[in-house]
Amino acid sequence: DTIYVLDSDTFNTKISSQATASNAVLVSWTDNGASLLTNHPAAGLIKMNREDLSIEAEYTGTFSTTMTCADISPSGTYIMGVDNTGLLIVWDSIGEYVHHEFSLDSSINDCSFDPNESMFSAGCILPAPRPPTPMARALLCAVEP
């Protein structure tokens, strides 16, 4: 697949890239708009420069399946990614240091850092004992540098 960056006034393509080489299911801008976060072609995430869509950093960790959510902390200090097995990893912004890695053993639909970067959340779907319909639960975790 191709990622396109469009002009918001004219909707013309400003730049495009095939760096994901797979379905670009996750696309998120950094707060300052300088970078774009999307899924890695194999497993994990990549951060791309907005001007030329060159790859600035790769976040692979121990992911082995499709990513379901990703978020960039408000200051850009942390990157979080979750795959479809529930594996959650939080890296430093350049992808060299893993702050947290754990398995939630559940499907994760969304994840987010709080504005103060003191916590992050992950929206899980866990089966309820009765009735047999899924119920949503949220996981809140502290982020310690």
N, C-alpha and C positions, 0 to 999 in steps of 0.2 A: 504494500500500500504506500501511498504518498501522503506526506503531511504538507498542507498548504497554509501559508500565512497570507491573509487577505487584508487589503486596505479597507478600513471600516467605512470610509466615505464612498468609494467607488466599487468596492467588492472585487477589485482586480487583484490578481495574484501578485504578491510582492516577491515571494520566494517559495520554493518547494524543495522537498528532500524525500528520498526513498530510504533513509537511514534505518527506519524501523524494520524494513524487509518483512513485515508481518502486519497484521491488523493493528492500527494505531488506536487502541481502545481507550487509552488514557492520555489525556492532553491537559496540562495545567501550566499556567504562567507563574513565574516568580512574582512576588509583590511589586518589585520595581520594573517588571516587564522586560528585563534583560535576557531572560532564559526561558526555555520551554522544557517541561518534563514530560516524557512519554515512555511507553514500554520499549524495552530492549528487544532486539530481534530474536534472541534465544530465550532468555529469562531474566527478569529484573527490570531496571529502569535506565534511561539515558537522559542527560540534561544537554540541551542544544542551545547554542547562541542564537539570538533572535535575528541578527543581521545576515548570517550566511548559513544557519542551521548546522554549523559544524558541531561535533560532539565535544562538549566541555568536560563531562564526567560520566562514568558508568557505575551503576549500583547493581551488582549481581548477587553477592552473598551466596546463600545456599538455595536460592530459588530454583525450582525445577519445572514449574508449571506457569500458566497464564496469570498475569497480574490482574487483580480485581480493583485495587484502589491505590492511590498515591497522594501525598500531600507534601508541600514545602512549608516549613515553619515561617511565620511572618518576617523574621529577620533574615531568612535564608540560611540559618546556621545548621538546621537539620533537614533531612529528607526521610520520609517514611514510605514504605511500600508493603503491600500485603498481597500474597498470591491466593489462588483459589483453594488451597489446602488449609488456609488460615495462618500460614507462616508470616509473621510480622517482623520487619527489620527497620531499625532507625539508624541512619548513618550520619556522619559529619557531611558538610556540604560538598566536599570534594570526593567523597566515596572511599576514603582510605581507612576510616575507623568506624567500626560498628558499635554504637552505643547500647542498643538493645536488640535481642533476637529471641523470639519465643513463638511457640505454636499455640494457636487458640483452639485448634481442633474443631473448627466451625467455619461455615461460609461467612465471609465478611463482605458486606455490600458497600461500606463507606468508611473512610477514616479521615481524621482531621486533628491538627494541632490547635490548642487554645491560643487566644491572642497574646498571652503572657509567656508562652512556651514552657509552662511549668507542667502541663499535662497534654496527653493526646487521647483521642477516643477512637473506638472502632465499633461499628454497628454490626452485630452478629445476628444470625438467624439460628435459634436453637429450638429443637422440637420440644413441645410441651408434653408432659405425661398424659394429661387429659384436658380437653379433647385433643385428638391427634392433628392439630394444626400448628404450624410454626408460630412462635412468638418472638418478637424482636427484643434484644437485650443490648445494652451498651456497656462497653468496657472502658474504664478510665484508668490511665496509667500515668505515673509521675515520670517526667523526663529529667534525668540528672546528667549534666555535662561531664 
